[in-house]
Amino acid sequence: MGVVSHIFAIIRLNIGIILIVSVLVNVALGVLNFVVQPLWRAAAVTAAVATNEAKSEIEERSAVAKAKSKEKAKARLKRIATAVPLVGLGAAAFFEYGDYQDWLEDNPEGSFKQYSREVMLETQNIADEVLEELPDIPNFDSEKLLARMQTVLDSAERLIE
């Protein structure tokens, strides 16, 4: 009986030690969770704010670039509508060449054909709007304006080649 009671005493002691260690480990994990969880939340919020700021900055740059592009297209159309009959095709083509050089800075791998496609798309999108802003020009519509724009682009292309 002496041996059996020693074995039970050792088992009871080991169970007690295991319970105490288990409680201490659980308390330590609870404290660690209590401390670390707010840090993780703060990190997540910081990351989300940084991501949103980056997205809004990119969207703002895109909107500014789009607005600049639209204003350039409007100025180009006004110049085409008024300058070509007065100053001539050569002057308008020279202005277009300058705009093409500016475009090349942003698109160094681009070609004049890509540039002229972009210009014509922008022009088609805002032609009617520009015509409304211009003083009344008899017998002048968006189709004539687009045809003039294509003529100017063709002349500018010859200037580049």
Secondary structure, DSSP 4 states (H G I P E B T S, - for coil): -HHHHHHHHHHHHHHHHHHHHHHHHHHHHHHHHHHHHHHHHHHHHHHHHHHHHHHHHHHHHHHHHHHHHHHHHHHHHHHHHHHHHHT-HHHHHHHHHHHHHHHHHH-TT--HHHHHHHHHHHHHHHHHHHHHHSPP-TT--HHHHHHHHHHHHHHHHHHH-
